Structures are given as structure tokens and as C-alpha cells.
């Protein structure tokens, strides 16, 4: 599932420098992050970035083996506000169907 983030989330994830976030056009930031393979899409109208995903569709920050977020303390607001499913904090239950069997 795609993770949509705002510029402040990218700063928290340390993908964008706070100075750049204040002084650089979001379109330019999106272009740079897209070229680096860090985002898949930028919604210009709403200034929302979609983080790049692995070929499996998993978030780039999700450990494939443990299914745990590798940036949990810095995770975007989208993830912070997502309802927790199950009793295991920072564990993503949305895995490959073949893995969950």
C-alpha cells in the first residue's frame, strides 16, 4: 500500500534538509527525490509525495524479514495515524499473501 507524506514528514525522515524544505520549491524537491528513487509520485495540487515502494509493493522502510518499520521513531504522520492492527507495535501486518500463510 502506498505511503503518502507531506514535506514535514520527509524532513523528519531526513530525506529533505530543513533548510531546503523552507527555501526550495516542492516541485524541485520532488524532482530530486524522484530521480534518487525515494518517491514514486508528487501530487502538485496538494503537495503530497508518495514514497517509493519495493517491487513487492512494500514500503521501502519496512524490513522484509521481520515486517518491522526501520524508521519507526521518524515514521510519517500517515503511519502514526494508521490504526494499530494486532498487539505488536511497529509491525506491519500487510505482507505478501504468500508470506502470511
C-alpha positions as CSV (number, residue, x, y, z in Angstrom):
1,X,0.0,0.0,0.0
2,X,1.4,3.4,-0.9
3,X,2.5,5.8,1.8
4,X,1.6,9.4,1.2
5,X,3.6,12.0,3.0
6,X,3.9,15.8,3.4
7,X,7.1,17.8,3.2
8,X,7.4,17.8,7.1
9,X,7.4,14.0,7.0
10,X,10.3,14.0,4.6
11,X,12.2,16.3,6.9
12,X,11.5,14.0,9.8
13,X,12.7,11.0,7.8
14,X,15.8,13.0,7.0
15,X,15.2,12.7,3.3
16,X,15.0,16.5,2.9
17,X,17.1,19.1,4.8
18,X,15.0,21.5,6.9
19,X,16.7,24.5,5.1
20,X,15.7,23.1,1.7
21,X,12.2,22.5,2.8
22,X,11.8,26.1,3.7
23,X,13.6,27.6,0.7
24,X,13.2,25.2,-2.2
25,X,10.1,24.8,-4.3
26,X,8.4,21.5,-3.5
27,X,8.3,20.6,-7.2
28,X,12.1,20.8,-7.3
29,X,12.3,18.7,-4.2
30,X,10.0,16.1,-5.8
31,X,12.1,16.0,-8.9
32,X,15.3,15.4,-6.9
33,X,13.7,12.7,-4.7
34,X,12.1,11.0,-7.7
35,X,15.5,10.9,-9.5
36,X,17.0,9.4,-6.4
37,X,14.3,6.7,-6.3
38,X,12.9,7.9,-3.0
39,X,9.4,8.9,-4.2
40,X,7.1,7.5,-6.8
41,X,4.8,10.4,-7.3
42,X,4.2,14.0,-6.3
43,X,0.7,15.5,-6.2
44,X,1.4,19.1,-7.2
45,X,-2.1,20.3,-6.2
46,X,-2.0,19.0,-2.6
47,X,1.8,18.9,-2.2
48,X,1.6,15.2,-1.3
49,X,4.6,12.9,-2.0
50,X,4.1,9.1,-2.4
51,X,7.1,7.2,-1.1
52,X,8.7,4.7,-3.4
53,X,7.9,1.1,-2.8
54,X,9.8,-2.1,-3.4
55,X,8.9,-4.4,-6.3
56,X,6.8,-6.4,-3.8
57,X,4.7,-3.3,-3.1
58,X,6.1,-3.0,0.4
59,X,7.2,0.4,1.8
60,X,10.9,1.0,1.4
61,X,11.3,1.3,5.1
62,X,9.7,-2.0,6.0
63,X,12.1,-4.8,6.9
64,X,11.1,-7.7,4.6
65,X,12.0,-10.3,7.1
66,X,10.8,-9.0,10.4
67,X,7.9,-6.9,8.9
68,X,9.0,-4.1,11.3
69,X,9.4,-0.4,10.4
70,X,13.1,0.5,10.2
71,X,12.3,4.2,10.8
72,X,9.6,3.8,13.4
73,X,10.7,6.8,15.6
74,X,10.8,9.0,12.5
75,X,7.8,7.5,10.7
76,X,5.5,9.8,8.7
77,X,2.2,11.0,10.1
78,X,0.3,8.7,7.7
79,X,1.8,5.8,9.6
80,X,1.5,7.4,13.0
81,X,-2.3,7.8,12.5
82,X,-2.8,4.4,10.9
83,X,-4.8,2.3,13.3
84,X,-2.7,-0.3,15.0
85,X,-3.6,-3.8,14.0
86,X,-2.7,-6.5,16.4
87,X,-0.7,-6.4,19.6
88,X,2.8,-5.9,18.1
89,X,3.8,-2.3,17.9
90,X,5.7,-1.2,14.7
91,X,4.8,-4.4,13.0
92,X,3.2,-4.1,9.6
93,X,0.5,-6.8,9.1
94,X,0.1,-6.1,5.4
95,X,2.5,-8.5,3.9
96,X,2.8,-10.6,0.9
97,X,-0.1,-13.1,0.9
98,X,2.3,-16.0,0.3
99,X,4.4,-15.0,3.4
100,X,1.4,-14.9,5.7
101,X,0.4,-18.5,5.1
